[in-house]
Amino acid sequence: MADLFSGMGGWQEGLRLAGGGEALGVELSPAPCATAGAAGHHVLQGDVSDLDPRSWWGVEGLVASPPCQAFSLAGMGEGRGLMADLARGVRAAFAGRRVSIHQHDSRLVVEPARWVHALRPRWVALEQVPPVLPLWKLYVHELRAMGYRAWAGTLNVADYGVPQTRVRALLVATRDLLRLPEPTHAHHELPAGLWGPARARWVSMADALGWTRQVVEGLRVNTRGDRGPDPAGGNEFSVDGPSWAITGRTRSWTFASTTLEPWQGLVLQGFPPDYPLQGGRTVQWRQIGNAFPPPMAAALLRALITEGEAA
């Protein structure tokens, strides 16, 4: 598996949980590379846009989490003003051409198209913040033209057992039977029925972190001025429910990075508490905020890998 913009290893950790094969990540920043390496993952430090995908020929799958700051509702949103240029770049990449897009971080969302065109992997999985969904739908159109079965939409990681209401725009494509993973959790516990298998209640912050009722009540008092709508997801923060989406530019990140220990942030992001974060405290929290939750990655990869084996 090729893992573009691999960060601290969320997709690779998910592949490990899914019982998949080998993966090689590409990440530009040194601290996430060090963290992933300390966790036993293979990472090449470099710029994805400078690499030749043809040297990776033969990989079965491709995953990518391009930098999302320019598209984030919590950020300045520069990428959302570049959609027309980025759409042109995606179409060009699927045709084997490259076009110039001035804003570097935003244009990286085009890179997976270049790699898919060059490698023709059996399956593809991409994730980003919800404002990128129109581009993922364009990817779907281009991938279907190449013979893939493809889907793009949004999923909430809390529905897959992560103690965090983090909504992501996802794209999955495969040359085999396309199957999305069944949610395992819901806002309220659901018995088996017409909607599918039974689903447990969302995992709360308190349960995930092992907090007692006294700790929960104390945090309610201490964070009373930091409650209200989350600008990234529209959820109300409550230690009795899942955490807000922990990203680098939301109040929940400010609360988490100043109130919680990094190991607790790891747990809220779906990593094991002893995951070997490298760097200082601020750098560690930035890595946590930028990571893709391994349980969500595992659910997606398990569905893609299993269908391929069945075929």
Backbone bond lengths (Angstrom), bond angles and torsions (degrees), N, CA, C in turn:
res aa  C-N    CA-C-N  psi(-1)  N-CA   C-N-CA  omega(-1)  CA-C   N-CA-C  phi
1 M - - - 1.467 - - 1.514 109.41 -
2 A 1.308 116.80 134.42 1.462 122.64 172.73 1.525 108.31 -96.92
3 D 1.325 116.19 129.89 1.464 121.98 -176.43 1.531 108.27 -120.65
4 L 1.336 116.11 100.91 1.460 120.95 -177.54 1.526 110.30 -85.70
5 F 1.324 116.53 140.46 1.472 122.48 -177.54 1.538 108.59 56.70
6 S 1.312 115.81 53.24 1.464 121.66 -165.28 1.518 114.81 -74.97
7 G 1.344 118.68 -14.36 1.454 120.08 177.17 1.511 112.36 55.70
8 M 1.321 116.31 -140.88 1.460 121.17 -176.91 1.524 113.35 -84.55
9 G 1.351 116.69 5.25 1.458 118.99 171.43 1.508 116.50 106.32
10 G 1.331 118.79 26.74 1.460 120.53 -179.18 1.520 113.40 -60.63
11 W 1.332 117.13 -48.28 1.467 120.36 178.93 1.523 110.29 -65.80
12 Q 1.333 117.06 -41.01 1.458 119.76 -178.66 1.526 111.46 -67.25
13 E 1.323 116.33 -38.06 1.461 119.83 175.49 1.532 109.85 -65.20
14 G 1.328 116.34 -36.96 1.455 120.34 175.88 1.519 111.99 -63.99
15 L 1.334 116.92 -40.11 1.457 120.82 177.17 1.524 110.44 -62.82
16 R 1.322 115.95 -38.49 1.466 120.58 177.29 1.533 109.80 -62.57
17 L 1.330 117.74 -43.91 1.465 121.32 178.32 1.529 111.91 -64.54
18 A 1.337 115.52 -34.12 1.463 120.62 -178.14 1.516 112.70 -79.75
19 G 1.322 117.36 -5.45 1.456 120.57 -179.20 1.510 113.18 73.08
20 G 1.339 116.31 28.10 1.456 120.95 -178.51 1.521 112.80 -81.48
21 G 1.321 116.34 -167.32 1.451 122.04 -176.51 1.513 112.90 -92.96
22 E 1.335 115.34 -148.01 1.456 122.13 -177.00 1.528 110.92 -82.07
23 A 1.320 115.49 152.25 1.467 121.16 177.68 1.513 109.02 -139.66
24 L 1.319 115.74 146.86 1.458 121.89 173.33 1.516 108.10 -126.18
25 G 1.325 116.33 121.90 1.446 121.35 -179.83 1.514 112.15 -95.16
26 V 1.327 115.35 160.03 1.462 123.16 172.08 1.515 107.46 -127.18
27 E 1.328 116.72 123.66 1.457 121.79 -177.51 1.519 108.72 -145.85
28 L 1.343 115.85 136.50 1.456 120.73 -176.86 1.521 113.10 -82.75
29 S 1.328 118.21 -38.74 1.462 121.72 -172.82 1.530 111.27 -79.23
30 P 1.328 117.72 136.63 1.466 120.22 -175.06 1.526 114.83 -68.39
31 A 1.330 118.64 -38.56 1.467 119.48 -175.89 1.530 112.35 -63.99
32 P 1.350 119.59 -48.33 1.467 118.22 176.19 1.525 112.95 -61.09
33 C 1.335 116.83 -35.50 1.466 119.73 176.02 1.524 110.48 -59.82
34 A 1.345 115.64 -43.75 1.460 120.17 -179.52 1.525 110.74 -64.79
35 T 1.329 116.93 -41.26 1.463 120.69 179.48 1.522 110.71 -63.42
36 A 1.322 116.97 -49.17 1.468 120.40 -179.31 1.520 110.76 -61.76
37 G 1.329 116.32 -40.84 1.457 119.69 178.79 1.522 111.93 -63.67
38 A 1.340 116.58 -41.16 1.464 120.47 178.44 1.529 111.36 -64.97
39 A 1.343 116.61 -25.67 1.462 120.99 178.42 1.528 112.31 -84.97
40 G 1.329 117.14 0.32 1.449 121.16 177.96 1.508 115.26 91.06
41 H 1.345 117.06 13.03 1.453 120.60 178.47 1.529 110.37 -95.41
42 H 1.315 116.09 154.05 1.458 121.96 -179.12 1.530 109.18 -96.38
43 V 1.331 115.69 123.75 1.461 120.77 -176.37 1.520 109.73 -137.44
44 L 1.322 115.51 135.01 1.451 122.82 172.52 1.517 108.19 -101.00
45 Q 1.331 117.77 121.77 1.451 119.81 178.49 1.526 109.13 -81.69
46 G 1.314 116.51 121.00 1.446 120.78 -179.32 1.513 111.00 174.04
47 D 1.333 115.32 175.45 1.458 123.24 179.79 1.525 108.65 -92.76
48 V 1.322 117.36 120.44 1.462 121.88 -179.10 1.522 111.28 -53.34
49 S 1.325 117.00 -39.06 1.466 120.51 -175.48 1.526 112.92 -71.37
50 D 1.339 117.69 -13.25 1.462 120.94 178.72 1.522 113.10 -93.40
51 L 1.319 117.72 -8.27 1.456 121.50 -174.10 1.526 111.76 -92.76
52 D 1.330 114.55 153.91 1.459 121.30 175.79 1.521 108.50 -97.12
53 P 1.333 118.34 110.85 1.471 120.12 -177.65 1.519 113.55 -59.18
54 R 1.334 117.57 -24.66 1.462 119.38 -175.32 1.523 112.47 -63.98
55 S 1.337 116.71 -21.06 1.462 118.99 176.49 1.529 111.78 -73.44
56 W 1.342 116.88 -7.59 1.460 121.98 178.54 1.530 111.24 -104.86
57 W 1.312 116.62 15.86 1.462 120.33 -174.32 1.529 110.55 -55.78
58 G 1.313 115.96 137.32 1.450 120.91 177.82 1.516 114.62 104.64
59 V 1.343 118.07 -7.95 1.470 118.54 178.15 1.527 109.29 -66.30
60 E 1.334 115.39 143.47 1.463 120.14 -177.84 1.515 112.31 -77.54
61 G 1.331 116.28 -38.64 1.449 120.05 -175.65 1.511 112.57 -137.84
62 L 1.320 115.43 159.05 1.458 122.55 179.58 1.521 108.81 -132.05
63 V 1.328 116.71 127.06 1.459 121.40 173.03 1.520 108.23 -122.39
64 A 1.319 116.82 154.05 1.461 120.25 -179.26 1.516 110.44 -157.58
65 S 1.314 115.29 137.91 1.468 123.21 173.79 1.524 107.73 -127.86
66 P 1.338 117.69 78.40 1.465 119.67 -177.47 1.527 111.40 -59.68
67 P 1.340 117.80 152.34 1.473 120.62 177.82 1.528 110.49 -52.24
68 C 1.335 115.91 136.86 1.466 119.56 -171.23 1.522 113.66 -115.14
69 Q 1.334 118.84 0.12 1.460 119.52 -171.98 1.527 112.59 -57.75
70 A 1.319 117.57 -38.04 1.464 119.91 -177.57 1.524 112.47 -69.26
71 F 1.341 116.96 -18.98 1.463 120.72 -178.86 1.512 112.56 -102.09
72 S 1.323 117.46 -14.33 1.453 120.81 -171.21 1.521 111.73 -64.34
73 L 1.335 115.32 139.25 1.461 120.32 174.70 1.521 110.93 -65.24
74 A 1.344 116.04 -21.97 1.460 120.10 179.75 1.516 112.06 -85.38
75 G 1.335 117.20 -14.20 1.448 120.76 -178.77 1.510 111.44 -100.68
76 M 1.334 115.20 -159.45 1.463 120.46 -177.60 1.529 111.93 -77.29
77 G 1.345 117.09 -23.20 1.456 119.85 174.80 1.507 114.98 76.33
78 E 1.356 117.55 28.85 1.455 119.48 -178.65 1.530 111.68 -59.37
79 G 1.346 116.07 -37.62 1.461 119.86 -176.02 1.502 113.09 -61.40
80 R 1.332 117.10 -30.98 1.456 119.29 -177.30 1.529 110.87 -67.13
81 G 1.323 117.21 -24.31 1.455 120.27 176.44 1.507 113.32 -83.03
82 L 1.333 117.42 -4.91 1.460 122.29 -178.06 1.529 112.08 -107.41
83 M 1.323 117.67 11.42 1.459 120.30 -172.42 1.525 113.38 -55.74
84 A 1.327 117.51 -40.79 1.466 119.57 -178.45 1.521 110.79 -63.90
85 D 1.337 116.76 -44.59 1.465 120.34 178.13 1.526 111.14 -64.88
86 L 1.339 116.55 -40.40 1.459 119.94 -178.99 1.523 110.98 -67.81
87 A 1.334 117.16 -37.95 1.457 120.00 176.85 1.529 110.34 -62.85
88 R 1.328 115.78 -40.29 1.473 119.30 176.04 1.523 110.60 -62.65
89 G 1.330 115.82 -39.43 1.457 119.93 178.43 1.519 112.62 -65.38
90 V 1.327 117.48 -38.98 1.465 121.01 178.56 1.522 110.60 -63.76
91 R 1.337 116.25 -46.84 1.467 119.37 179.76 1.533 110.69 -61.10
92 A 1.324 116.55 -40.93 1.467 120.50 179.58 1.523 110.71 -64.88
93 A 1.334 117.22 -42.44 1.462 120.91 -178.68 1.516 111.52 -62.86
94 F 1.331 117.26 -40.39 1.459 119.94 178.44 1.528 111.41 -70.00
95 A 1.325 116.89 -17.50 1.464 121.23 175.90 1.527 111.64 -94.77
96 G 1.335 117.11 2.91 1.459 120.61 178.09 1.505 114.18 85.26
97 R 1.337 117.25 17.79 1.469 120.87 178.75 1.530 110.08 -118.32
98 R 1.303 116.64 162.36 1.460 122.35 176.15 1.521 108.18 -123.21
99 V 1.330 116.37 136.75 1.453 121.72 177.15 1.527 108.33 -118.84
100 S 1.300 115.47 156.21 1.466 120.74 -177.88 1.531 110.08 -83.18
101 I 1.330 115.64 125.39 1.465 122.48 173.79 1.515 106.43 -125.84
102 H 1.304 116.72 122.28 1.467 121.44 -167.64 1.524 112.49 -63.87
103 Q 1.336 117.82 -47.17 1.462 120.67 -171.61 1.528 109.99 -78.89
104 H 1.345 117.04 112.25 1.460 121.86 -169.17 1.517 112.85 -62.00
105 D 1.340 118.08 -52.65 1.460 119.93 -175.87 1.521 111.74 -61.45
106 S 1.332 117.28 -38.91 1.455 120.07 -179.43 1.523 111.56 -68.95
107 R 1.317 117.32 -39.89 1.462 118.96 -176.70 1.522 112.72 -68.48
108 L 1.324 117.47 -15.36 1.461 119.24 179.36 1.526 112.14 -64.57
109 V 1.331 117.86 -19.53 1.455 120.50 177.77 1.529 111.11 -68.52
110 V 1.332 116.91 -14.23 1.462 121.73 177.43 1.531 111.23 -83.47
111 E 1.335 117.06 -23.64 1.463 121.22 -172.67 1.528 114.16 -57.06
112 P 1.338 120.16 -41.86 1.471 117.74 178.81 1.526 113.33 -55.92
113 A 1.333 117.58 -33.93 1.465 120.19 178.61 1.531 110.52 -63.62
114 R 1.321 116.21 -39.75 1.473 119.93 178.79 1.522 110.39 -63.49
115 W 1.326 116.89 -40.61 1.460 121.37 -178.74 1.526 111.36 -71.29
116 V 1.328 117.45 -39.36 1.462 119.74 177.71 1.520 110.31 -63.28
117 H 1.324 117.03 -43.39 1.463 120.62 179.77 1.519 110.90 -60.04
118 A 1.329 116.86 -40.10 1.462 120.63 -176.62 1.528 112.91 -77.34
119 L 1.344 117.16 -36.18 1.467 120.71 -170.38 1.532 114.15 -100.18
120 R 1.330 117.77 -27.30 1.458 121.88 -176.03 1.542 111.05 48.21
121 P 1.350 117.76 55.18 1.469 119.38 -179.00 1.519 111.46 -67.07
122 R 1.333 116.37 163.15 1.457 120.23 179.70 1.510 111.73 -67.09
123 W 1.344 116.75 -34.84 1.458 119.75 179.64 1.529 110.64 -144.47
124 V 1.330 114.99 159.40 1.469 122.84 -176.39 1.518 108.21 -139.49
125 A 1.331 116.92 140.87 1.467 121.70 173.26 1.522 108.32 -141.40
126 L 1.326 116.66 124.83 1.461 122.39 -178.71 1.519 109.23 -126.70
127 E 1.341 116.73 147.77 1.475 119.51 176.40 1.515 110.07 -141.60
128 Q 1.323 113.97 150.47 1.449 121.87 -178.35 1.527 107.86 -162.39
129 V 1.332 116.42 -177.48 1.467 120.90 174.93 1.537 109.11 -75.81
130 P 1.335 118.63 155.74 1.468 121.76 -174.53 1.535 115.99 -53.06
131 P 1.362 121.35 -34.96 1.457 118.19 -179.85 1.529 115.09 -61.27
132 V 1.339 117.87 -13.30 1.468 120.73 179.23 1.534 111.63 -84.92
133 L 1.323 117.65 -4.98 1.461 120.65 -175.24 1.530 113.82 -53.77
134 P 1.352 121.17 -39.19 1.470 118.55 177.05 1.526 113.37 -57.56
135 L 1.323 117.05 -35.61 1.462 119.17 177.32 1.523 110.84 -70.99
136 W 1.331 117.23 -38.01 1.465 118.95 177.37 1.524 110.26 -62.92
137 K 1.333 117.51 -35.47 1.467 119.95 178.57 1.534 110.72 -68.13
138 L 1.323 116.61 -32.45 1.462 119.49 173.11 1.529 110.36 -66.80
139 Y 1.329 116.19 -40.70 1.468 120.21 173.87 1.530 110.15 -55.60
140 V 1.333 116.70 -43.98 1.464 120.56 -179.65 1.531 110.42 -56.88
141 H 1.328 116.37 -46.02 1.463 121.19 179.55 1.530 110.62 -58.66
142 E 1.320 116.46 -47.06 1.464 120.50 -177.50 1.533 111.08 -69.05
143 L 1.315 117.07 -39.35 1.466 120.29 -179.86 1.523 111.37 -66.72
144 R 1.321 116.97 -39.80 1.467 119.12 177.40 1.521 111.00 -62.86
145 A 1.324 116.44 -35.31 1.464 120.05 177.37 1.531 111.53 -65.70
146 M 1.346 116.48 -23.69 1.461 121.75 178.10 1.523 112.33 -89.01
147 G 1.334 117.93 -1.13 1.451 120.53 178.01 1.512 115.17 101.37
148 Y 1.332 117.09 5.20 1.460 120.49 178.12 1.526 110.44 -85.58
149 R 1.315 116.04 154.45 1.458 122.31 162.41 1.524 105.91 -92.85
150 A 1.323 117.67 128.58 1.465 120.00 -170.76 1.519 111.28 -141.30
151 W 1.327 114.68 151.34 1.472 123.30 178.45 1.516 108.59 -145.09
152 A 1.332 116.15 145.13 1.464 121.83 173.15 1.521 108.34 -137.94
153 G 1.325 116.32 139.69 1.450 121.61 178.89 1.520 109.56 -177.41
154 T 1.309 117.05 -167.59 1.463 121.04 180.00 1.523 110.28 -114.14
155 L 1.325 114.99 144.38 1.450 122.46 175.41 1.525 108.41 -134.73
156 N 1.326 115.42 148.80 1.456 122.44 177.83 1.521 107.95 -101.45
157 V 1.333 117.22 123.36 1.462 119.83 -175.67 1.526 111.82 -64.95
158 A 1.336 117.79 -22.23 1.470 120.28 176.71 1.522 111.08 -61.48
159 D 1.327 118.04 -26.37 1.462 121.92 179.18 1.522 112.43 -72.25
160 Y 1.332 116.54 -6.38 1.462 121.51 -179.53 1.523 111.51 -121.27
161 G 1.329 115.98 24.91 1.448 120.90 171.90 1.507 116.50 89.89
162 V 1.336 118.68 4.16 1.457 121.44 177.34 1.531 108.56 -84.57
163 P 1.337 119.40 130.72 1.467 120.78 -177.56 1.534 112.88 -78.07
164 Q 1.334 115.38 55.38 1.461 121.47 -174.65 1.524 108.86 -159.68
165 T 1.330 117.55 134.96 1.468 121.26 177.39 1.521 108.69 -90.69
166 R 1.303 114.90 79.86 1.465 122.22 -176.38 1.531 107.82 -112.64
167 V 1.308 116.93 108.95 1.466 121.50 -179.14 1.526 108.64 -93.67
168 R 1.319 116.02 128.41 1.462 121.02 -177.84 1.528 110.25 -125.12
169 A 1.335 115.02 147.61 1.459 121.45 170.87 1.522 107.46 -86.62
170 L 1.323 116.30 122.78 1.460 121.16 -174.61 1.511 111.28 -122.70
171 L 1.308 115.29 148.53 1.453 122.28 171.62 1.519 107.47 -129.55
172 V 1.321 116.80 131.86 1.458 121.19 172.62 1.519 107.79 -129.96
173 A 1.318 115.20 141.04 1.463 121.19 179.69 1.522 108.22 -146.35
174 T 1.311 116.21 145.97 1.457 120.63 -178.92 1.520 109.95 -154.01
175 R 1.307 115.50 155.96 1.461 120.34 173.14 1.530 111.11 -86.73
176 D 1.322 116.64 -5.35 1.459 122.08 179.62 1.530 108.73 -103.35
177 L 1.317 116.67 -163.38 1.455 121.52 176.95 1.527 109.18 -67.42
178 L 1.317 117.60 126.61 1.463 121.85 -179.29 1.525 109.50 -85.40
179 R 1.336 114.85 124.60 1.459 120.15 179.52 1.523 108.89 -139.55
180 L 1.329 116.12 125.19 1.453 119.96 175.51 1.523 109.30 -84.48
181 P 1.325 117.54 147.57 1.466 119.39 179.94 1.523 111.57 -67.76
182 E 1.326 116.10 140.90 1.460 120.87 177.26 1.530 109.66 -71.96
183 P 1.333 119.08 131.98 1.468 120.35 174.31 1.525 110.22 -60.12
184 T 1.314 114.97 144.81 1.468 120.83 178.47 1.518 112.31 -106.07
185 H 1.345 117.83 -14.38 1.458 122.59 -176.43 1.527 109.69 -135.05
186 A 1.337 115.25 162.86 1.460 122.00 178.12 1.525 108.78 -149.33
187 H 1.336 116.40 167.40 1.464 120.33 -179.70 1.522 110.60 -56.65
188 H 1.325 115.87 -38.72 1.458 121.56 173.99 1.522 107.95 -125.22
189 E 1.299 116.76 147.49 1.460 121.19 179.36 1.530 110.37 -57.40
190 L 1.334 115.64 135.20 1.461 121.00 -178.21 1.523 109.75 -125.80
191 P 1.312 117.66 129.85 1.468 119.60 173.79 1.523 109.96 -75.14
192 A 1.300 116.45 165.68 1.466 120.06 176.04 1.523 109.04 -61.71
193 G 1.326 115.30 141.62 1.455 118.89 -177.94 1.501 111.33 -171.79
194 L 1.327 115.78 -155.11 1.458 120.44 -178.47 1.525 112.40 -61.89
195 W 1.351 116.64 -26.88 1.458 120.33 -177.92 1.523 111.95 -81.89
196 G 1.331 119.16 -6.24 1.453 121.23 176.98 1.511 112.69 126.80
197 P 1.338 116.51 -160.92 1.467 120.91 -179.13 1.527 111.48 -62.80
198 A 1.326 115.44 163.58 1.461 120.70 177.70 1.524 109.70 -60.94
199 R 1.327 114.25 146.85 1.465 120.03 179.45 1.523 109.34 -128.89
200 A 1.330 115.67 132.54 1.455 121.23 178.00 1.525 110.16 -76.22
201 R 1.320 116.84 163.64 1.458 120.75 175.85 1.529 109.21 -69.13
202 W 1.336 115.63 148.00 1.464 120.07 175.72 1.535 110.92 -46.71
203 V 1.320 115.50 144.06 1.466 120.64 177.21 1.522 108.83 -78.42
204 S 1.317 117.43 126.99 1.465 121.49 -178.51 1.522 111.53 -84.81
205 M 1.325 115.52 160.88 1.459 120.55 172.73 1.524 110.62 -55.89
206 A 1.340 115.92 -46.13 1.460 120.62 -175.98 1.524 111.13 -60.32
207 D 1.328 116.43 -45.02 1.460 119.59 179.93 1.523 111.33 -66.79
208 A 1.323 116.76 -42.77 1.458 120.40 -177.75 1.525 111.89 -64.27
209 L 1.333 116.37 -37.42 1.463 120.93 -176.15 1.523 113.03 -95.43
210 G 1.331 116.72 -1.49 1.451 119.95 178.70 1.515 113.97 70.85
211 W 1.338 116.39 31.40 1.457 120.10 -178.62 1.528 111.02 -77.88
212 T 1.300 115.45 143.55 1.455 121.08 173.26 1.530 109.38 -83.62
213 R 1.314 116.59 168.94 1.456 121.11 176.98 1.520 111.45 -59.36
214 Q 1.339 117.46 -36.28 1.462 120.84 179.64 1.529 111.36 -64.69
215 V 1.321 116.72 -40.80 1.468 120.36 177.95 1.518 110.28 -64.34
216 V 1.332 116.49 -43.08 1.463 120.71 -179.80 1.517 110.75 -60.59
217 E 1.330 116.91 -46.36 1.456 120.25 -179.38 1.521 110.95 -63.75
218 G 1.329 118.18 -38.34 1.458 121.34 178.38 1.516 112.26 -64.76
219 L 1.314 117.51 -38.55 1.461 120.76 178.82 1.514 110.78 -70.46
220 R 1.314 118.09 -34.14 1.465 120.09 175.90 1.519 110.56 -58.19
221 V 1.329 116.65 -41.21 1.467 120.59 179.27 1.517 110.06 -69.07
222 N 1.333 116.70 -45.40 1.460 120.59 -174.03 1.520 112.79 -69.68
223 T 1.323 118.29 -26.36 1.463 120.66 -175.83 1.520 112.71 -109.43
224 R 1.345 116.98 16.86 1.468 119.41 -175.42 1.525 111.56 -58.10
225 G 1.318 117.89 -36.50 1.463 120.10 -179.75 1.503 113.64 -78.59
226 D 1.348 117.64 -4.58 1.460 121.29 -177.13 1.523 111.59 -111.81
227 R 1.341 115.77 22.58 1.451 119.30 -179.39 1.531 109.93 -104.27
228 G 1.308 114.80 161.77 1.453 119.47 -177.82 1.506 110.09 133.75
229 P 1.328 118.65 -171.33 1.458 120.34 -175.92 1.521 111.49 -65.31
230 D 1.312 116.31 137.34 1.462 121.99 175.82 1.529 108.07 -82.27
231 P 1.333 119.89 122.59 1.466 120.84 -177.55 1.512 112.93 -63.44
232 A 1.346 118.10 -20.48 1.460 120.03 -178.23 1.517 112.74 -90.04
233 G 1.324 118.55 -23.94 1.449 118.04 -173.50 1.503 115.87 -140.14
234 G 1.328 119.07 -7.14 1.441 121.10 178.80 1.513 114.63 73.56
235 N 1.334 117.71 18.01 1.451 120.79 -179.56 1.522 110.68 -101.18
236 E 1.342 115.87 156.01 1.449 119.90 176.05 1.519 109.17 -95.20
237 F 1.317 116.79 129.61 1.459 120.68 -177.75 1.513 110.63 -69.12
238 S 1.323 115.66 134.39 1.457 121.10 176.18 1.509 108.15 -154.59
239 V 1.321 117.32 127.48 1.457 119.45 178.07 1.523 111.04 -69.80
240 D 1.349 117.24 -13.00 1.462 120.26 175.98 1.528 111.61 -80.16
241 G 1.310 117.06 -15.28 1.458 121.32 177.70 1.520 109.50 -119.12
242 P 1.342 117.19 -171.15 1.462 119.28 177.15 1.527 111.17 -63.20
243 S 1.313 116.40 157.38 1.453 121.13 177.19 1.524 110.16 -70.84
244 W 1.336 115.46 160.29 1.457 119.84 166.87 1.521 108.89 -57.80
245 A 1.329 115.54 164.54 1.462 119.92 171.11 1.526 108.61 -62.44
246 I 1.320 116.52 122.35 1.466 120.99 -179.38 1.519 108.47 -89.67
247 T 1.302 116.02 102.86 1.460 121.83 175.61 1.519 107.83 -126.57
248 G 1.313 116.63 178.02 1.454 120.03 -174.73 1.505 115.90 -76.85
249 R 1.363 118.00 -6.52 1.463 118.45 -173.18 1.515 112.87 -134.96
250 T 1.331 117.25 31.91 1.454 119.36 176.40 1.512 109.22 -122.33
251 R 1.324 115.70 161.64 1.456 119.38 -179.45 1.521 111.52 -65.16
252 S 1.335 116.57 -27.48 1.456 118.14 178.59 1.523 110.40 -65.37
253 W 1.350 116.84 -35.51 1.459 120.03 177.54 1.524 109.13 -65.33
254 T 1.337 117.60 -42.02 1.464 121.02 177.70 1.518 110.61 -61.28
255 F 1.333 115.48 -45.24 1.460 119.35 177.77 1.522 110.59 -61.93
256 A 1.342 116.19 -47.77 1.460 120.06 -175.69 1.521 111.45 -63.99
257 S 1.334 116.86 -46.56 1.464 120.04 -173.54 1.517 112.68 -71.37
258 T 1.335 117.86 -19.37 1.465 120.27 179.28 1.528 112.79 -102.80
259 T 1.330 117.19 -16.45 1.463 120.98 -175.29 1.522 111.99 -111.05
260 L 1.314 117.39 -36.93 1.453 122.16 -175.81 1.521 111.37 -99.91
261 E 1.314 115.82 162.00 1.453 122.01 171.47 1.526 108.86 -86.65
262 P 1.342 117.08 152.56 1.477 118.24 -179.66 1.520 114.10 -53.84
263 W 1.338 118.55 -34.44 1.468 119.18 -179.49 1.523 110.34 -63.33
264 Q 1.345 116.54 -31.35 1.456 119.15 177.88 1.528 110.73 -71.81
265 G 1.330 116.54 -36.43 1.456 119.86 174.28 1.519 111.56 -62.43
266 L 1.335 116.20 -38.63 1.465 119.91 176.56 1.519 110.86 -58.83
267 V 1.321 116.15 -45.54 1.463 120.48 -178.96 1.531 110.48 -62.32
268 L 1.334 117.10 -42.58 1.465 120.39 179.86 1.522 111.88 -66.89
269 Q 1.317 117.10 -21.42 1.465 121.81 178.08 1.526 111.59 -95.46
270 G 1.345 116.81 1.60 1.456 119.99 175.81 1.515 115.01 89.06
271 F 1.326 118.36 11.76 1.461 122.59 176.56 1.533 109.74 -94.49
272 P 1.317 118.32 159.02 1.464 119.37 171.71 1.528 110.06 -66.61
273 P 1.331 118.49 148.43 1.473 120.58 -175.73 1.520 113.91 -65.20
274 D 1.340 117.85 -20.88 1.461 120.66 -179.98 1.526 112.85 -98.19
275 Y 1.328 116.90 15.69 1.469 119.78 176.72 1.524 108.39 -57.81
276 P 1.333 119.12 130.28 1.474 121.73 -166.38 1.534 114.59 -79.01
277 L 1.304 117.47 72.16 1.465 121.18 177.13 1.528 110.80 -58.55
278 Q 1.318 115.58 137.54 1.463 121.92 178.32 1.530 109.10 -113.28
279 G 1.337 116.22 155.46 1.461 121.30 179.17 1.507 112.42 94.78
280 G 1.348 115.71 176.44 1.450 121.73 178.85 1.511 112.07 -72.45
281 R 1.328 116.00 175.17 1.459 121.52 -173.93 1.527 112.22 -57.75
282 T 1.334 118.14 -47.77 1.467 120.34 -179.35 1.518 111.14 -62.79
283 V 1.321 116.76 -42.11 1.469 120.94 178.77 1.522 110.39 -64.53
284 Q 1.313 117.35 -39.38 1.462 120.37 178.33 1.521 111.18 -62.61
285 W 1.348 116.56 -45.20 1.457 119.04 -179.83 1.521 111.83 -66.08
286 R 1.316 117.48 -33.98 1.468 119.72 177.61 1.530 109.94 -64.61
287 Q 1.327 116.66 -40.61 1.464 120.05 177.43 1.525 111.12 -62.73
288 I 1.326 116.06 -42.80 1.467 120.12 179.31 1.523 110.46 -61.71
289 G 1.332 116.84 -46.16 1.458 120.90 -178.40 1.509 113.90 -63.79
290 N 1.343 117.07 -28.61 1.461 120.84 -177.90 1.525 113.28 -91.51
291 A 1.329 117.74 -5.76 1.469 120.98 -173.81 1.519 112.16 -79.50
292 F 1.324 115.29 153.99 1.463 121.59 172.76 1.528 107.73 -94.53
293 P 1.345 119.32 128.28 1.461 121.49 -175.03 1.532 112.91 -59.86
294 P 1.330 118.30 123.32 1.468 121.12 -178.46 1.524 115.00 -55.82
295 P 1.351 121.24 -39.51 1.471 117.83 179.38 1.529 113.12 -61.23
296 M 1.337 117.16 -36.52 1.458 120.12 177.50 1.523 109.89 -68.91
297 A 1.335 116.10 -42.53 1.462 120.14 177.28 1.519 110.38 -60.78
298 A 1.335 116.59 -42.57 1.460 120.37 -178.72 1.525 111.18 -63.06
299 A 1.333 116.89 -41.30 1.462 120.23 -179.70 1.531 110.92 -62.31
300 L 1.326 116.85 -44.20 1.458 120.56 179.45 1.525 111.43 -66.72
301 L 1.327 116.45 -45.59 1.463 120.13 -176.47 1.523 111.02 -68.63
302 R 1.327 116.88 -37.33 1.460 120.12 179.34 1.535 109.86 -60.73
303 A 1.328 116.61 -41.48 1.458 119.99 179.30 1.532 111.15 -65.89
304 L 1.317 117.24 -41.88 1.467 120.77 -178.90 1.529 111.30 -69.15
305 I 1.324 116.70 -45.29 1.456 120.50 -177.37 1.524 110.93 -68.33
306 T 1.342 117.01 -42.74 1.463 121.43 -177.56 1.521 111.59 -63.37
307 E 1.340 116.54 -42.57 1.460 119.01 -179.77 1.521 110.72 -65.01
308 G 1.346 116.48 -35.81 1.459 119.50 178.31 1.514 111.87 -66.11
309 E 1.336 116.98 -40.19 1.452 120.80 178.60 1.528 111.80 -67.46
310 A 1.354 115.13 -36.62 1.463 119.46 179.16 1.512 111.67 -67.21
311 A 1.358 115.72 -35.62 1.454 119.29 179.46 1.514 110.86 -69.95
